[in-house]
Amino acid sequence: MPTASDLISVSPSLLVWQAYDSSVKADLSSTGIVTSGGVYLVDPIPVQPELLDELVDLGPIRGLVLTNENHGRGVQEFAARFSAPIFAAAGAVPANCDLDVREVQNGTQIDSELFTIAIEGAARGEIAIFHDAGGGTLVMGDALINFEPYGFTFLPAKYCINQREMRRSLRRLLDLEIERILFAHGAPITAKADLRLRQLLDADAD
């Protein structure tokens, strides 16, 4: 598992870190969300020790979020270190995990500022996280990606359970006001993300 060497602030309540994983030939991106109740880490990969101190300085680590079955990454290690629960949908929980795992479904409120959105048809247990502060931030698992040579687009069909169903599921995101989209694979979209998302989904419907 690669280790990140830098934390990047996206907004006062959001930071990301990433590292290249040669086994999948892509960057693995992770997100930290600071809420009034504490800090939640989404699909976290390991970070260098001094960066771990920076994360702790943001506030108490209240939970780890696993967006699908393929994103175990450093989730269990972070959960054990901080005695924090893991939030995951059915089918995404790592096998033989004896930690505090709390199952989520579509619309599960995991914090006063955070709730989950189920994305059927992508990977098993696929969810997105919505943070309603600062104009709205969507943190994706694999259903949407944003890296070259693909750009901002859907997870390729060969990695989906059912890509057609996944694309239908993504349309429920259009009900949200989304200024930013952060990804498990790819660079963040930091402005007018809901417009970009609508353009992508409308083009797919043509």
C-alpha positions in Angstrom: 0.0 0.0 0.0 1.5 3.4 -1.0 2.0 6.1 1.6 1.1 9.7 1.0 3.7 12.4 1.6 1.5 15.5 1.4 -1.9 16.8 2.6 -3.7 19.2 0.3 -6.3 21.6 1.6 -9.4 21.9 -0.7 -11.4 24.1 1.7 -11.3 24.9 5.5 -13.2 21.6 6.1 -11.7 19.4 3.4 -8.3 17.9 2.7 -7.1 15.2 0.4 -4.0 13.1 0.1 -2.9 10.7 -2.6 -0.2 8.3 -3.8 0.5 6.3 -6.9 -0.2 2.6 -6.7 1.7 0.7 -9.3 -0.5 -2.4 -8.8 -3.6 -0.6 -10.2 -1.6 1.9 -12.3 -3.5 4.9 -10.8 -3.4 7.4 -8.0 -5.3 6.4 -4.8 -6.9 9.5 -3.3 -8.3 9.9 0.2 -10.4 12.6 1.8 -10.6 14.1 5.3 -13.8 15.9 6.2 -13.9 18.2 9.3 -17.4 18.6 10.8 -18.5 20.2 14.0 -18.6 16.8 15.5 -15.1 15.7 14.5 -13.1 14.4 11.6 -14.1 11.6 9.2 -11.6 9.9 6.9 -12.9 8.5 3.6 -11.0 5.6 2.0 -7.8 6.6 3.8 -4.4 5.4 2.5 -1.5 5.5 5.0 0.3 8.8 5.5 3.8 9.7 6.7 4.0 10.1 10.5 4.2 13.9 10.5 1.0 14.0 8.4 -0.8 11.8 10.8 0.0 14.5 13.5 -1.6 17.1 11.2 -4.7 15.0 10.8 -5.0 14.6 14.6 -4.6 18.3 15.0 -7.8 18.9 13.0 -9.9 17.3 15.7 -10.9 13.9 17.1 -11.2 11.1 14.4 -14.8 10.1 14.7 -15.1 7.6 11.9 -13.7 5.9 8.8 -15.8 5.6 5.7 -15.4 2.8 3.2 -17.0 3.6 -0.1 -16.9 0.0 -1.6 -15.4 -3.4 -1.2 -12.2 -2.5 -3.1 -11.2 0.4 -0.8 -10.0 -1.4 2.3 -6.7 0.5 2.0 -5.7 1.6 5.5 -9.2 1.7 6.9 -8.7 -1.0 9.5 -5.4 0.4 10.7 -6.8 3.9 11.1 -9.9 2.5 12.9 -7.8 0.5 15.3 -5.4 3.3 16.0 -8.1 5.9 16.8 -10.7 3.5 18.2 -13.2 4.8 15.6 -16.0 3.0 13.9 -16.0 2.0 10.2 -19.0 3.1 8.2 -19.7 0.9 5.2 -22.5 -0.6 3.2 -23.3 -4.3 3.2 -20.9 -6.1 0.9 -18.0 -3.6 1.4 -16.8 -4.7 4.8 -13.4 -6.5 4.8 -13.6 -10.2 5.6 -12.7 -11.2 9.2 -12.9 -7.6 10.4 -13.4 -7.6 14.2 -13.6 -3.8 14.5 -16.7 -1.6 15.1 -18.4 -1.7 11.7 -21.6 0.2 11.3 -23.7 -0.7 8.3 -25.1 2.2 6.2 -27.7 2.4 3.5 -29.0 5.0 1.2 -29.6 8.2 3.2 -27.9 7.1 6.4 -26.9 10.1 8.5 -23.4 9.3 9.9 -22.9 12.9 11.3 -25.1 16.0 11.5 -23.4 17.2 8.4 -22.8 13.9 6.5 -25.0 11.4 4.9 -24.6 8.4 2.5 -25.9 7.9 -1.0 -26.1 4.3 -2.4 -24.8 3.9 -5.9 -26.1 0.5 -7.2 -24.4 -1.2 -10.2 -20.8 0.0 -9.5 -18.6 -2.0 -7.2 -20.1 -4.0 -4.4 -21.1 -1.8 -1.5 -20.7 1.4 -3.5 -21.7 4.6 -1.7 -21.0 8.3 -2.0 -20.7 10.8 0.9 -22.4 14.2 0.9 -21.2 17.0 3.1 -23.7 19.9 3.2 -21.3 22.6 4.4 -19.7 25.2 2.1 -22.0 24.9 -0.8 -22.0 21.1 -0.8 -19.3 18.5 -1.3 -19.7 15.0 -2.8 -17.0 12.4 -2.0 -17.2 9.5 -4.5 -16.0 5.9 -4.4 -15.4 4.5 -7.9 -18.6 5.3 -9.8 -17.1 8.6 -11.1 -13.4 9.1 -11.8 -11.4 12.1 -12.9 -7.9 11.2 -14.2 -6.1 11.0 -17.5 -6.6 9.6 -20.1 -10.3 9.3 -19.2 -11.1 12.7 -17.7 -14.3 13.3 -15.7 -16.4 10.3 -16.5 -18.0 7.0 -15.4 -16.3 4.0 -14.0 -15.6 1.8 -17.1 -18.1 -1.0 -17.6 -15.5 -3.8 -17.1 -15.2 -2.7 -13.4 -18.9 -2.4 -12.8 -21.5 -4.9 -11.7 -24.0 -3.3 -14.0 -22.9 0.0 -15.6 -26.4 0.9 -16.9 -27.8 0.5 -13.4 -24.9 2.6 -12.0 -25.6 5.4 -14.4 -29.3 5.4 -13.4 -28.3 5.5 -9.7 -26.0 8.5 -10.3 -29.0 10.6 -11.4 -30.2 10.8 -7.8 -27.2 13.0 -7.2 -28.8 15.7 -9.3 -31.1 16.6 -6.5 -28.2 17.9 -4.5 -26.4 21.3 -4.6 -22.8 20.3 -5.2 -20.0 22.8 -5.4 -17.2 20.2 -5.2 -16.7 16.5 -6.1 -13.8 14.6 -4.6 -12.7 11.2 -5.9 -11.1 8.0 -4.8 -9.2 8.1 -8.1 -8.5 11.5 -9.6 -8.2 15.3 -9.1 -11.0 17.2 -7.2 -13.5 19.3 -9.1 -13.6 22.4 -6.9 -16.3 24.7 -8.4 -19.7 24.3 -10.1 -19.4 20.5 -9.8 -23.2 20.0 -10.0 -23.2 21.6 -13.5 -20.3 19.3 -14.6 -22.2 16.3 -13.3 -25.5 17.3 -15.0 -23.7 17.8 -18.3 -22.1 14.3 -18.0 -25.4 12.6 -17.1 -27.4 14.5 -19.7 -24.9 13.7 -22.4 -25.2 10.0 -21.4 -29.0 10.2 -21.7 -28.9 11.5 -25.3 
